[in-house]
């Protein structure tokens, strides 16, 4: 798949945005309790669980940077 074809892939999430917002809030609360300022997710399943982001390009490296605030 070429980069310009990625825009044609529809955004689909398994859950409502409120579910992902709750997951992010709980993650940030755990980060605060552990004294972590920034979380780097480089596992695609973890990124998908936290954000709902999915990609047809699973062989490409991707990561999510989650700031505390």
Residue, then its C-alpha position, 0 to 999 in steps of 0.5 A: x500500500x502506498x502512502x497516498x492510498x492510506x487516506x482511502x482507508x476508513x477510520x473504524x473503531x471497535x468502541x465509542x470515543x468515550x471508551x478510548x478517552x476513559x482508557x487514556x485517562x486511566x493510563x495517565x492516572x497510572x503514569x502520574x502515580x508512577x512518576x512517568x511523564x511520557x509513555x512510548x507505545x511501540x506495540x501496535x496492539x497496545x496502541x490500538x487498545x489505547x487509541x483505537x488506531x488501526x493500520x493496514x500497514x502493520x509491517x511499518x514501524x509505528x508508535x504512540x507518544x502519550x504525554x502525561x498532560 
